[in-house]
Amino acid sequence: MSQSNFRECLRGNTGCAVIVAGSDSDGSHIDKLVSALKMYEIPYEVRICSAHKSPGRLLELIGEYESQGGLVWVAVAGGTDALSGTLAFHADQPVVSCPPDGLNHSCLTNPPGSSNATVLSPRNTARFIAQIYSAVNPRCRELLARSRAEKIRHLEAADAELRDRP
């Protein structure tokens, strides 16, 4: 997606995500998130910013994006994830933590006022974001319904296949 298209969607409040990763070493996890966001046609941008090493820059990013419209932040940080808590405290928009190292206790125990959600799976993170926007974005609603219908068809086909075995 081009920069201008992302900015248009951001101002339209119909569903954008900004993935903030604490390090570029989380590239494969970021790629999974990007792929999942594309499934729901959610425009996104990816930024690298460490809450530990450059907290001032993180605050600048928050100001830059939130002054332009509605979005959901996705925090990608492992280890002692300060990114989720710092982002959730300073941002007005929702924050979803999707740690690259699996169940990360840090993003589950942020202090009061740091109200992030934690979703471990990149696919479920994208689905959660689509659900957030489904009230204002008919396309998100449609893609969620399609995803549910496909899953149900798959399960029914698997059930039928098992019943038909000798």
OpenMM code with the backbone's topology and positions (N, CA, C; nanometers):
from openmm import Vec3, app, unit

residues = "MET SER GLN SER ASN PHE ARG GLU CYS LEU ARG GLY ASN THR GLY CYS ALA VAL ILE VAL ALA GLY SER ASP SER ASP GLY SER HIS ILE ASP LYS LEU VAL SER ALA LEU LYS MET TYR GLU ILE PRO TYR GLU VAL ARG ILE CYS SER ALA HIS LYS SER PRO GLY ARG LEU LEU GLU LEU ILE GLY GLU TYR GLU SER GLN GLY GLY LEU VAL TRP VAL ALA VAL ALA GLY GLY THR ASP ALA LEU SER GLY THR LEU ALA PHE HIS ALA ASP GLN PRO VAL VAL SER CYS PRO PRO ASP GLY LEU ASN HIS SER CYS LEU THR ASN PRO PRO GLY SER SER ASN ALA THR VAL LEU SER PRO ARG ASN THR ALA ARG PHE ILE ALA GLN ILE TYR SER ALA VAL ASN PRO ARG CYS ARG GLU LEU LEU ALA ARG SER ARG ALA GLU LYS ILE ARG HIS LEU GLU ALA ALA ASP ALA GLU LEU ARG ASP ARG PRO".split()
positions = [
    Vec3(0.0856, -0.1175, 0.0000),
    Vec3(0.0000, 0.0000, 0.0000),
    Vec3(0.0898, 0.1232, 0.0000),
    Vec3(0.0531, 0.2197, -0.0788),
    Vec3(0.1330, 0.3415, -0.0864),
    Vec3(0.1132, 0.4251, 0.0396),
    Vec3(0.2095, 0.5112, 0.0645),
    Vec3(0.2046, 0.5986, 0.1815),
    Vec3(0.0805, 0.6868, 0.1795),
    Vec3(0.0443, 0.7403, 0.0623),
    Vec3(-0.0719, 0.8291, 0.0551),
    Vec3(-0.2013, 0.7515, 0.0797),
    Vec3(-0.2131, 0.6278, 0.0281),
    Vec3(-0.3319, 0.5470, 0.0536),
    Vec3(-0.3457, 0.5141, 0.2013),
    Vec3(-0.2345, 0.4819, 0.2661),
    Vec3(-0.2393, 0.4532, 0.4096),
    Vec3(-0.2885, 0.5760, 0.4847),
    Vec3(-0.2363, 0.6909, 0.4524),
    Vec3(-0.2765, 0.8147, 0.5211),
    Vec3(-0.4242, 0.8457, 0.4978),
    Vec3(-0.4749, 0.8198, 0.3778),
    Vec3(-0.6179, 0.8402, 0.3508),
    Vec3(-0.7027, 0.7485, 0.4382),
    Vec3(-0.6636, 0.6221, 0.4465),
    Vec3(-0.7367, 0.5265, 0.5303),
    Vec3(-0.7271, 0.5654, 0.6771),
    Vec3(-0.6120, 0.6128, 0.7187),
    Vec3(-0.5922, 0.6548, 0.8569),
    Vec3(-0.6874, 0.7678, 0.8922),
    Vec3(-0.6980, 0.8657, 0.8048),
    Vec3(-0.7889, 0.9781, 0.8298),
    Vec3(-0.9353, 0.9361, 0.8223),
    Vec3(-0.9649, 0.8287, 0.7465),
    Vec3(-1.1024, 0.7840, 0.7305),
    Vec3(-1.1551, 0.7015, 0.8468),
    Vec3(-1.0683, 0.6617, 0.9393),
    Vec3(-1.1085, 0.5845, 1.0574),
    Vec3(-1.1819, 0.4544, 1.0234),
    Vec3(-1.1438, 0.3895, 0.9140),
    Vec3(-1.2114, 0.2654, 0.8765),
    Vec3(-1.1267, 0.1417, 0.8997),
    Vec3(-1.0070, 0.1588, 0.9517),
    Vec3(-0.9271, 0.0428, 0.9859),
    Vec3(-0.7853, 0.0458, 0.9372),
    Vec3(-0.6954, 0.0905, 1.0204),
    Vec3(-0.5529, 0.0896, 0.9912),
    Vec3(-0.4788, 0.0325, 1.1111),
    Vec3(-0.3621, -0.0204, 1.0838),
    Vec3(-0.2777, -0.0718, 1.1915),
    Vec3(-0.1366, -0.0173, 1.1736),
    Vec3(-0.0751, 0.0150, 1.2845),
    Vec3(0.0658, 0.0504, 1.2847),
    Vec3(0.1361, -0.0537, 1.3699),
    Vec3(0.2204, -0.1313, 1.3052),
    Vec3(0.2997, -0.2314, 1.3753),
    Vec3(0.4271, -0.1630, 1.4213),
    Vec3(0.4507, -0.1652, 1.5515),
    Vec3(0.5744, -0.1097, 1.6055),
    Vec3(0.6519, -0.2258, 1.6651),
    Vec3(0.7697, -0.2499, 1.6102),
    Vec3(0.8547, -0.3572, 1.6596),
    Vec3(0.9715, -0.2970, 1.7349),
    Vec3(1.0083, -0.3622, 1.8422),
    Vec3(1.1185, -0.3133, 1.9226),
    Vec3(1.2536, -0.3345, 1.8571),
    Vec3(1.2576, -0.4216, 1.7556),
    Vec3(1.3836, -0.4535, 1.6896),
    Vec3(1.3569, -0.5078, 1.5504),
    Vec3(1.4517, -0.4867, 1.4612),
    Vec3(1.4377, -0.5436, 1.3272),
    Vec3(1.4634, -0.6941, 1.3268),
    Vec3(1.5095, -0.7488, 1.4379),
    Vec3(1.5315, -0.8933, 1.4462),
    Vec3(1.4002, -0.9716, 1.4502),
    Vec3(1.2884, -0.9015, 1.4652),
    Vec3(1.1569, -0.9660, 1.4699),
    Vec3(1.0922, -0.9725, 1.3318),
    Vec3(1.1726, -0.9655, 1.2275),
    Vec3(1.1230, -0.9575, 1.0906),
    Vec3(1.0300, -1.0699, 1.0497),
    Vec3(1.0602, -1.1939, 1.0852),
    Vec3(0.9730, -1.3033, 1.0416),
    Vec3(0.8365, -1.2955, 1.1091),
    Vec3(0.8322, -1.2503, 1.2337),
    Vec3(0.7047, -1.2333, 1.3035),
    Vec3(0.6255, -1.1175, 1.2412),
    Vec3(0.6937, -1.0112, 1.2083),
    Vec3(0.6309, -0.8967, 1.1417),
    Vec3(0.5717, -0.9412, 1.0085),
    Vec3(0.6452, -1.0234, 0.9339),
    Vec3(0.5954, -1.0727, 0.8052),
    Vec3(0.4651, -1.1505, 0.8221),
    Vec3(0.4549, -1.2294, 0.9276),
    Vec3(0.3315, -1.3042, 0.9541),
    Vec3(0.2163, -1.2091, 0.9849),
    Vec3(0.2436, -1.1049, 1.0628),
    Vec3(0.1400, -1.0055, 1.0920),
    Vec3(0.0937, -0.9344, 0.9656),
    Vec3(0.1884, -0.8944, 0.8832),
    Vec3(0.1567, -0.8245, 0.7584),
    Vec3(0.0705, -0.9136, 0.6695),
    Vec3(0.1090, -1.0390, 0.6561),
    Vec3(0.0318, -1.1327, 0.5748),
    Vec3(-0.1111, -1.1467, 0.6281),
    Vec3(-0.1253, -1.1552, 0.7590),
    Vec3(-0.2578, -1.1694, 0.8199),
    Vec3(-0.3407, -1.0425, 0.8026),
    Vec3(-0.2800, -0.9259, 0.8176),
    Vec3(-0.3532, -0.8005, 0.7974),
    Vec3(-0.4026, -0.7897, 0.6532),
    Vec3(-0.3234, -0.8375, 0.5601),
    Vec3(-0.3636, -0.8351, 0.4190),
    Vec3(-0.4867, -0.9214, 0.3959),
    Vec3(-0.5004, -1.0312, 0.4702),
    Vec3(-0.6178, -1.1181, 0.4556),
    Vec3(-0.7469, -1.0415, 0.4842),
    Vec3(-0.7394, -0.9436, 0.5760),
    Vec3(-0.8567, -0.8633, 0.6114),
    Vec3(-0.8550, -0.7259, 0.5449),
    Vec3(-0.7596, -0.7082, 0.4516),
    Vec3(-0.7456, -0.5828, 0.3761),
    Vec3(-0.7303, -0.4620, 0.4683),
    Vec3(-0.6567, -0.4810, 0.5754),
    Vec3(-0.6323, -0.3733, 0.6709),
    Vec3(-0.5014, -0.3036, 0.6329),
    Vec3(-0.5080, -0.1764, 0.5978),
    Vec3(-0.3862, -0.1019, 0.5665),
    Vec3(-0.2955, -0.0951, 0.6895),
    Vec3(-0.1667, -0.0959, 0.6664),
    Vec3(-0.0716, -0.1003, 0.7780),
    Vec3(0.0565, -0.0260, 0.7411),
    Vec3(0.1288, 0.0084, 0.8431),
    Vec3(0.2676, 0.0523, 0.8293),
    Vec3(0.3465, -0.0187, 0.9373),
    Vec3(0.4740, -0.0381, 0.9112),
    Vec3(0.5634, -0.1027, 1.0071),
    Vec3(0.6702, -0.0026, 1.0464),
    Vec3(0.6916, 0.0089, 1.1758),
    Vec3(0.7957, 0.0980, 1.2285),
    Vec3(0.8808, 0.0192, 1.3278),
    Vec3(1.0067, 0.0563, 1.3396),
    Vec3(1.0983, -0.0035, 1.4370),
    Vec3(1.1319, 0.1042, 1.5383),
    Vec3(1.1051, 0.0747, 1.6650),
    Vec3(1.1332, 0.1725, 1.7693),
    Vec3(1.1383, 0.1016, 1.9043),
    Vec3(1.2497, 0.1095, 1.9706),
    Vec3(1.2663, 0.0457, 2.1003),
    Vec3(1.2217, 0.1397, 2.2121),
    Vec3(1.1324, 0.0915, 2.2971),
    Vec3(1.0899, 0.1726, 2.4116),
    Vec3(1.2037, 0.1887, 2.5119),
    Vec3(1.2922, 0.0900, 2.5193),
    Vec3(1.4060, 0.0991, 2.6101),
    Vec3(1.5126, 0.1960, 2.5598),
    Vec3(1.5423, 0.1865, 2.4304),
    Vec3(1.6559, 0.2606, 2.3761),
    Vec3(1.6213, 0.3968, 2.3188),
    Vec3(1.4957, 0.4141, 2.2768),
    Vec3(1.4571, 0.5435, 2.2183),
    Vec3(1.3141, 0.5805, 2.2578),
    Vec3(1.2902, 0.5998, 2.3871),
    Vec3(1.1535, 0.6316, 2.4319),
    Vec3(1.1018, 0.7637, 2.3749),
    Vec3(1.1895, 0.8595, 2.3559),
    Vec3(1.1475, 0.9870, 2.2978),
    Vec3(1.0961, 0.9687, 2.1562),
    Vec3(1.1629, 0.8852, 2.0801),
    Vec3(1.1191, 0.8582, 1.9423),
    Vec3(0.9830, 0.7880, 1.9423),
    Vec3(0.9600, 0.6984, 2.0380),
    Vec3(0.8301, 0.6314, 2.0478),
    Vec3(0.7191, 0.7327, 2.0725),
    Vec3(0.7437, 0.8273, 2.1601),
    Vec3(0.6439, 0.9317, 2.1861),
    Vec3(0.6183, 1.0163, 2.0615),
    Vec3(0.7235, 1.0420, 1.9841),
    Vec3(0.7069, 1.1149, 1.8579),
    Vec3(0.6191, 1.0363, 1.7602),
    Vec3(0.6424, 0.9045, 1.7513),
    Vec3(0.5605, 0.8208, 1.6622),
    Vec3(0.4140, 0.8229, 1.7037),
    Vec3(0.3900, 0.8127, 1.8325),
    Vec3(0.2521, 0.8167, 1.8824),
    Vec3(0.1867, 0.9480, 1.8403),
    Vec3(0.2540, 1.0574, 1.8622),
    Vec3(0.1997, 1.1884, 1.8234),
    Vec3(0.1775, 1.1998, 1.6746),
    Vec3(0.2716, 1.1486, 1.5969),
    Vec3(0.2621, 1.1560, 1.4507),
    Vec3(0.1391, 1.0822, 1.3988),
    Vec3(0.1183, 0.9612, 1.4430),
    Vec3(0.0076, 0.8808, 1.3904),
    Vec3(-0.1263, 0.9200, 1.4507),
    Vec3(-0.1317, 0.9406, 1.5792),
    Vec3(-0.2609, 0.9663, 1.6425),
    Vec3(-0.3169, 1.1035, 1.6062),
    Vec3(-0.2325, 1.1943, 1.5613),
    Vec3(-0.2832, 1.3250, 1.5197),
    Vec3(-0.3543, 1.3172, 1.3846),
    Vec3(-0.3413, 1.2054, 1.3150),
    Vec3(-0.3970, 1.1932, 1.1805),
    Vec3(-0.5270, 1.1142, 1.1738),
    Vec3(-0.5627, 1.0410, 1.2767),
    Vec3(-0.6871, 0.9646, 1.2695),
    Vec3(-0.6844, 0.8410, 1.3551),
    Vec3(-0.7718, 0.7468, 1.3224),
    Vec3(-0.7897, 0.6262, 1.4014),
    Vec3(-0.7049, 0.5107, 1.3530),
    Vec3(-0.6551, 0.4346, 1.4461),
    Vec3(-0.5716, 0.3201, 1.4152),
    Vec3(-0.5705, 0.2250, 1.5330),
    Vec3(-0.5143, 0.1097, 1.5118),
    Vec3(-0.4823, 0.0165, 1.6184),
    Vec3(-0.3317, -0.0028, 1.6131),
    Vec3(-0.2690, 0.0073, 1.7271),
    Vec3(-0.1263, -0.0171, 1.7393),
    Vec3(-0.1048, -0.1663, 1.7617),
    Vec3(-0.0007, -0.2230, 1.7003),
    Vec3(0.0393, -0.3605, 1.7278),
    Vec3(0.1826, -0.3551, 1.7772),
    Vec3(0.2028, -0.3958, 1.9013),
    Vec3(0.3365, -0.3953, 1.9615),
    Vec3(0.3999, -0.5324, 1.9442),
    Vec3(0.5176, -0.5340, 1.8833),
    Vec3(0.5923, -0.6577, 1.8630),
    Vec3(0.7232, -0.6429, 1.9395),
    Vec3(0.7276, -0.7024, 2.0564),
    Vec3(0.8491, -0.6950, 2.1371),
    Vec3(0.8570, -0.8182, 2.2252),
    Vec3(0.9745, -0.8726, 2.2347),
    Vec3(0.9966, -0.9885, 2.3200),
    Vec3(1.0749, -0.9497, 2.4431),
    Vec3(1.1198, -1.0492, 2.5135),
    Vec3(1.2012, -1.0255, 2.6326),
    Vec3(1.1261, -0.9457, 2.7370),
    Vec3(1.1880, -0.8418, 2.7858),
    Vec3(1.1238, -0.7552, 2.8862),
    Vec3(1.0489, -0.6444, 2.8140),
    Vec3(0.9461, -0.6798, 2.7463),
    Vec3(0.8660, -0.5940, 2.6596),
    Vec3(0.8202, -0.4658, 2.7292),
    Vec3(0.8967, -0.3595, 2.7110),
    Vec3(0.8547, -0.2277, 2.7610),
    Vec3(0.7685, -0.1568, 2.6573),
    Vec3(0.7755, -0.2039, 2.5334),
    Vec3(0.7043, -0.1383, 2.4242),
    Vec3(0.5532, -0.1406, 2.4462),
    Vec3(0.4976, -0.2565, 2.4791),
    Vec3(0.3522, -0.2680, 2.4977),
    Vec3(0.3009, -0.1728, 2.6043),
    Vec3(0.3650, -0.1745, 2.7188),
    Vec3(0.3195, -0.0910, 2.8299),
    Vec3(0.3364, 0.0570, 2.8031),
    Vec3(0.4492, 0.0952, 2.7477),
    Vec3(0.4745, 0.2363, 2.7189),
    Vec3(0.3784, 0.2865, 2.6118),
    Vec3(0.3619, 0.2081, 2.5071),
    Vec3(0.2699, 0.2447, 2.3992),
    Vec3(0.1269, 0.2544, 2.4519),
    Vec3(0.0843, 0.1554, 2.5311),
    Vec3(-0.0531, 0.1549, 2.5818),
    Vec3(-0.0790, 0.2700, 2.6789),
    Vec3(0.0221, 0.3107, 2.7532),
    Vec3(0.0030, 0.4217, 2.8466),
    Vec3(-0.0105, 0.5548, 2.7739),
    Vec3(0.0723, 0.5761, 2.6722),
    Vec3(0.0773, 0.7065, 2.6060),
    Vec3(-0.0175, 0.7214, 2.4872),
    Vec3(-0.0641, 0.6116, 2.4300),
    Vec3(-0.1508, 0.6182, 2.3127),
    Vec3(-0.2978, 0.6267, 2.3551),
    Vec3(-0.3771, 0.6961, 2.2746),
    Vec3(-0.5220, 0.6988, 2.2943),
    Vec3(-0.5898, 0.5835, 2.2215),
    Vec3(-0.5293, 0.5369, 2.1143),
    Vec3(-0.5864, 0.4294, 2.0329),
    Vec3(-0.5514, 0.2939, 2.0947),
    Vec3(-0.6274, 0.1882, 2.0621),
    Vec3(-0.6026, 0.0559, 2.1205),
    Vec3(-0.4653, 0.0003, 2.0838),
    Vec3(-0.4096, -0.0776, 2.1764),
    Vec3(-0.2811, -0.1430, 2.1570),
    Vec3(-0.3014, -0.2935, 2.1724),
    Vec3(-0.2522, -0.3678, 2.0747),
    Vec3(-0.2531, -0.5132, 2.0815),
    Vec3(-0.1083, -0.5590, 2.0854),
    Vec3(-0.0728, -0.6334, 2.1874),
    Vec3(0.0611, -0.6906, 2.1959),
    Vec3(0.0591, -0.8261, 2.1272),
    Vec3(0.1533, -0.8468, 2.0375),
    Vec3(0.1684, -0.9748, 1.9693),
    Vec3(0.3165, -1.0112, 1.9759),
    Vec3(0.3585, -1.0656, 2.0908),
    Vec3(0.5008, -1.0898, 2.1120),
    Vec3(0.5572, -1.1982, 2.0201),
    Vec3(0.6790, -1.1775, 1.9705),
    Vec3(0.7395, -1.2743, 1.8797),
    Vec3(0.7900, -1.3990, 1.9503),
    Vec3(0.8001, -1.3932, 2.0822),
    Vec3(0.8561, -1.5058, 2.1574),
    Vec3(0.7495, -1.5865, 2.2316),
    Vec3(0.6262, -1.5828, 2.1806),
    Vec3(0.5194, -1.6611, 2.2426),
    Vec3(0.4667, -1.5951, 2.3682),
    Vec3(0.4212, -1.6753, 2.4602),
    Vec3(0.3620, -1.6230, 2.5820),
    Vec3(0.4665, -1.5431, 2.6588),
    Vec3(0.4489, -1.4131, 2.6603),
    Vec3(0.5455, -1.3230, 2.7216),
    Vec3(0.4798, -1.2593, 2.8439),
    Vec3(0.5297, -1.2923, 2.9595),
    Vec3(0.4712, -1.2434, 3.0841),
    Vec3(0.4728, -1.0905, 3.0930),
    Vec3(0.5726, -1.0266, 3.0324),
    Vec3(0.5852, -0.8802, 3.0407),
    Vec3(0.4625, -0.8082, 2.9865),
    Vec3(0.4131, -0.8507, 2.8709),
    Vec3(0.3001, -0.7785, 2.8114),
    Vec3(0.1677, -0.8154, 2.8784),
    Vec3(0.1691, -0.9150, 2.9643),
    Vec3(0.0482, -0.9533, 3.0378),
    Vec3(0.0363, -0.8829, 3.1722),
    Vec3(0.1448, -0.8229, 3.2165),
    Vec3(0.1460, -0.7644, 3.3512),
    Vec3(0.1859, -0.6181, 3.3510),
    Vec3(0.1397, -0.5445, 3.2518),
    Vec3(0.1704, -0.4018, 3.2478),
    Vec3(0.1047, -0.3311, 3.3662),
    Vec3(0.1620, -0.2199, 3.4080),
    Vec3(0.1077, -0.1491, 3.5245),
    Vec3(-0.0273, -0.0840, 3.4949),
    Vec3(-0.0984, -0.0423, 3.5990),
    Vec3(-0.2267, 0.0260, 3.5779),
    Vec3(-0.2107, 0.1438, 3.4816),
    Vec3(-0.3086, 0.1575, 3.3932),
    Vec3(-0.3043, 0.2647, 3.2940),
    Vec3(-0.2448, 0.2219, 3.1617),
    Vec3(-0.1870, 0.1036, 3.1572),
    Vec3(-0.1314, 0.0492, 3.0331),
    Vec3(-0.2204, -0.0650, 2.9880),
    Vec3(-0.3266, -0.0294, 2.9200),
    Vec3(-0.4360, -0.1235, 2.8924),
    Vec3(-0.4263, -0.1878, 2.7552),
    Vec3(-0.3240, -0.2677, 2.7342),
    Vec3(-0.3100, -0.3383, 2.6080),
    Vec3(-0.3809, -0.4728, 2.6126),
    Vec3(-0.4254, -0.5182, 2.4954),
    Vec3(-0.4714, -0.6561, 2.4802),
    Vec3(-0.3504, -0.7371, 2.4357),
    Vec3(-0.3507, -0.8656, 2.4646),
    Vec3(-0.2426, -0.9521, 2.4198),
    Vec3(-0.3026, -1.0663, 2.3393),
    Vec3(-0.2567, -1.0789, 2.2156),
    Vec3(-0.3001, -1.1862, 2.1276),
    Vec3(-0.1725, -1.2481, 2.0706),
    Vec3(-0.1507, -1.3748, 2.0969),
    Vec3(-0.0232, -1.4365, 2.0624),
    Vec3(-0.0086, -1.4696, 1.9138),
    Vec3(-0.1145, -1.5050, 1.8486),
    Vec3(-0.1092, -1.5459, 1.7092),
    Vec3(-0.1211, -1.4249, 1.6158),
    Vec3(-0.0309, -1.4105, 1.5192),
    Vec3(-0.0443, -1.3013, 1.4230),
    Vec3(-0.1780, -1.3046, 1.3485),
    Vec3(-0.2254, -1.4236, 1.3110),
    Vec3(-0.3545, -1.4332, 1.2413),
    Vec3(-0.4690, -1.3870, 1.3308),
    Vec3(-0.4660, -1.4258, 1.4568),
    Vec3(-0.5713, -1.3832, 1.5486),
    Vec3(-0.5606, -1.2345, 1.5811),
    Vec3(-0.4392, -1.1814, 1.5788),
    Vec3(-0.4214, -1.0376, 1.5986),
    Vec3(-0.4908, -0.9606, 1.4867),
    Vec3(-0.4687, -1.0030, 1.3628),
    Vec3(-0.5335, -0.9368, 1.2488),
    Vec3(-0.6848, -0.9519, 1.2574),
    Vec3(-0.7316, -1.0690, 1.2967),
    Vec3(-0.8757, -1.0906, 1.3109),
    Vec3(-0.9337, -0.9993, 1.4190),
    Vec3(-0.8626, -0.9857, 1.5292),
    Vec3(-0.9056, -0.8982, 1.6383),
    Vec3(-0.9179, -0.7538, 1.5892),
    Vec3(-0.8215, -0.7097, 1.5109),
    Vec3(-0.8249, -0.5740, 1.4565),
    Vec3(-0.9441, -0.5594, 1.3608),
    Vec3(-0.9667, -0.6595, 1.2779),
    Vec3(-1.0831, -0.6559, 1.1882),
    Vec3(-1.2125, -0.6482, 1.2688),
    Vec3(-1.2189, -0.7198, 1.3806),
    Vec3(-1.3374, -0.7137, 1.4660),
    Vec3(-1.3547, -0.5743, 1.5261),
    Vec3(-1.2463, -0.5111, 1.5636),
    Vec3(-1.2536, -0.3752, 1.6174),
    Vec3(-1.3175, -0.2819, 1.5147),
    Vec3(-1.2786, -0.2971, 1.3890),
    Vec3(-1.3269, -0.2071, 1.2844),
    Vec3(-1.4573, -0.2516, 1.2184),
    Vec3(-1.5060, -0.3694, 1.2500),
    Vec3(-1.6237, -0.4218, 1.1804),
    Vec3(-1.7475, -0.3342, 1.1975),
    Vec3(-1.7566, -0.2586, 1.3046),
    Vec3(-1.8730, -0.1717, 1.3257),
    Vec3(-1.8747, -0.0529, 1.2298),
    Vec3(-1.7573, -0.0125, 1.1804),
    Vec3(-1.7510, 0.1051, 1.0927),
    Vec3(-1.7024, 0.0716, 0.9517),
    Vec3(-1.6602, -0.0517, 0.9304),
    Vec3(-1.6059, -0.0894, 0.8015),
    Vec3(-1.6780, -0.2145, 0.7497),
    Vec3(-1.7704, -0.1972, 0.6550),
    Vec3(-1.8460, -0.3116, 0.6027),
    Vec3(-1.7564, -0.4196, 0.5411),
    Vec3(-1.6438, -0.3795, 0.4836),
    Vec3(-1.5539, -0.4782, 0.4224),
    Vec3(-1.4936, -0.5693, 0.5298),
    Vec3(-1.4559, -0.5139, 0.6444),
    Vec3(-1.4059, -0.5974, 0.7543),
    Vec3(-1.5139, -0.6957, 0.7979),
    Vec3(-1.6368, -0.6478, 0.8093),
    Vec3(-1.7491, -0.7337, 0.8474),
    Vec3(-1.7661, -0.8483, 0.7470),
    Vec3(-1.7597, -0.8131, 0.6204),
    Vec3(-1.7746, -0.9130, 0.5133),
    Vec3(-1.6631, -1.0173, 0.5184),
    Vec3(-1.5400, -0.9730, 0.5354),
    Vec3(-1.4271, -1.0655, 0.5381),
    Vec3(-1.4304, -1.1544, 0.6624),
    Vec3(-1.4764, -1.1011, 0.7739),
    Vec3(-1.4926, -1.1837, 0.8940),
    Vec3(-1.5987, -1.2913, 0.8708),
    Vec3(-1.7110, -1.2537, 0.8117),
    Vec3(-1.8171, -1.3502, 0.7837),
    Vec3(-1.7676, -1.4574, 0.6867),
    Vec3(-1.6950, -1.4157, 0.5862),
    Vec3(-1.6406, -1.5107, 0.4886),
    Vec3(-1.5436, -1.6076, 0.5562),
    Vec3(-1.4596, -1.5568, 0.6437),
    Vec3(-1.3638, -1.6403, 0.7154),
    Vec3(-1.4355, -1.7447, 0.8016),
    Vec3(-1.5395, -1.7011, 0.8711),
    Vec3(-1.6177, -1.7951, 0.9534),
    Vec3(-1.6827, -1.9018, 0.8663),
    Vec3(-1.7431, -1.8603, 0.7572),
    Vec3(-1.8112, -1.9545, 0.6680),
    Vec3(-1.7130, -2.0568, 0.6102),
    Vec3(-1.5938, -2.0110, 0.5706),
    Vec3(-1.4928, -2.1026, 0.5173),
    Vec3(-1.4491, -2.2033, 0.6223),
    Vec3(-1.4312, -2.1585, 0.7452),
    Vec3(-1.3902, -2.2491, 0.8531),
    Vec3(-1.4990, -2.3526, 0.8800),
    Vec3(-1.6241, -2.3095, 0.8825),
    Vec3(-1.7360, -2.4017, 0.9051),
    Vec3(-1.7436, -2.5038, 0.7914),
    Vec3(-1.7302, -2.4577, 0.6666),
    Vec3(-1.7308, -2.5506, 0.5519),
    Vec3(-1.6194, -2.6527, 0.5646),
    Vec3(-1.5022, -2.6066, 0.6023),
    Vec3(-1.3877, -2.6970, 0.6182),
    Vec3(-1.4163, -2.8021, 0.7259),
    Vec3(-1.4695, -2.7599, 0.8393),
    Vec3(-1.4998, -2.8542, 0.9477),
    Vec3(-1.6088, -2.9530, 0.9071),
    Vec3(-1.7113, -2.9050, 0.8386),
    Vec3(-1.8187, -2.9939, 0.7934),
    Vec3(-1.7666, -3.0947, 0.6916),
    Vec3(-1.6777, -3.0525, 0.6031),
    Vec3(-1.6187, -3.1436, 0.5046),
    Vec3(-1.5329, -3.2492, 0.5751),
    Vec3(-1.4561, -3.2068, 0.6744),
    Vec3(-1.3740, -3.3024, 0.7499),
    Vec3(-1.4618, -3.4028, 0.8235),
    Vec3(-1.5718, -3.3549, 0.8796),
    Vec3(-1.6649, -3.4431, 0.9489),
    Vec3(-1.7263, -3.5437, 0.8511),
    Vec3(-1.7685, -3.4949, 0.7357),
    Vec3(-1.8287, -3.5833, 0.6350),
    Vec3(-1.7289, -3.6886, 0.5887),
    Vec3(-1.6035, -3.6469, 0.5699),
    Vec3(-1.5004, -3.7402, 0.5264),
    Vec3(-1.4807, -3.8503, 0.6311),
    Vec3(-1.4799, -3.8144, 0.7569),
    Vec3(-1.4634, -3.9146, 0.8635),
    Vec3(-1.5837, -4.0087, 0.8698),
    Vec3(-1.7016, -3.9567, 0.8509),
    Vec3(-1.8241, -4.0406, 0.8558),
    Vec3(-1.8273, -4.1376, 0.7389),
    Vec3(-1.7717, -4.0967, 0.6255),
    Vec3(-1.7770, -4.1798, 0.5061),
    Vec3(-1.6683, -4.2875, 0.5028),
    Vec3(-1.5780, -4.2864, 0.5963),
    Vec3(-1.4706, -4.3887, 0.5976),
    Vec3(-1.5302, -4.5231, 0.6401),
    Vec3(-1.4800, -4.6293, 0.5782),
    Vec3(-1.5301, -4.7636, 0.6156),
    Vec3(-1.4877, -4.8059, 0.7542),
] * unit.nanometer
topology = app.Topology()
chain = topology.addChain("A")
for resn in residues:
    res = topology.addResidue(resn, chain)
    for name in ("N", "CA", "C"):
        topology.addAtom(name, app.Element.getBySymbol(name[0]), res)
